Structure formats: C-alpha cells, structure tokens
Amino acid sequence: MKPITYSRTAIKSLRRMPTNISALIVSKIEQYASDPASLANKVTTKLKGREGIRLRVGDWRVIMDDGVILDVLEVGPRGSVYD
C-alpha cells in the first residue's frame, strides 16, 4: 500500500461533510492506494487544465496526484471541485 498524504483543503472538506460520506471517501482512497486496478473504472487520468487524477465516489470527486506517495489534493462535490 502506498503512503497517503492529505492537503489542508482536502482535510477541511472531509471534516465539513457528513461522517458517513467522509468515511466512504477515505475508504475508497485507501482501496485505491492498496490496489489501483480495483477502482480502474472510477479513475480518470486526463483532466483539462489540471495535473493529477480524479476518483469518482458517488456525487463526490477526489483530485489526487499518484506518484510514490498518493497525495490527496482536493475533495468536493461533482460540480465545484474542478474550479
């Protein structure tokens, strides 16, 4: 499993949302870190105007940078995470 780091904005977003949603998102991030192929259909690597990858979790989006360490950059609702 890759080590995971969270940015300040990602931590702030996870704390603001309902506990069950944030727990689901964190579990999906950990699942991706342990086995990226398990969520292959939920991950998009090509984002316009932005580096990194996008993980879809229901109506929520997680923007991450996948390298030696998995950096979670941003977590937010579907429409506003890309701004």
N, C-alpha and C positions, 0 to 999 in steps of 0.2 A: 504494500500500500504506500502510495506517495504521501509525503507530508503535506498538510493543508494549512494555508495561511489565509486570513480574512482581513480585508481592508477595513478602515474605520467606518466607511459608509455602508459596507455590507453588514457589519455588526450592528450598526444603528438601525438599519432596515429590518434585520431579523428580530431585534428586540421590540420593534413597534408593531409587528404583525401578530396575529393570534398564535398562541403557543402550538396548537396542533399543526398549523401551516408551516411554521418555522422548523418544527421537528421533522416534518416530511421533507422539507428542502434540505436540511442538514443531512438527513439520512441518504438522500439521492446524491448529494455531493460526495459523501463518504463512499457510497456504492461506486460512483464514477472513479474515485481515486483508487479503489482497490481493483476494479476491473472495468476499464473504459469500454470494452466491447459489449458489456451487458446493457449499456444505455446508448448504443450506437445510433438508434433511430430517433433519439431525443436530443442529439447534439448536432449543431451546425457549426462548421468551421469558417465559413465565409461570411463576414459581416461587413457591410459597407461603411467606410469611414471610421472603422474601429478595429483594433487588434484583439486577438483572443478568440474564444469560442463561446457559444451560447448553449445553455442547458435549459430545456423546457420542463417545467414541473407544474402541470395544470395550467392555470392562467398566470403563473409567475415565471419570470426569466432570471437566469443566473448567468452573469458575464464572468468568464474565468480566463486565466492565462495558464495554459498547460505546458509546463516545462519539467525540470527536475522536481520543482515544488509546484503544487497546484495552488495558484493564487486566485482567490475569490475576490473579484473587483467590485461587483455591484449585484444587488438583488432587488427586484422590483416587479410591479405589475406589468403585464404584457405591453401596454402602450407607452409607458413612460420611461422604461429602462434604457431605451435607445437614444434619448435626447442628450 
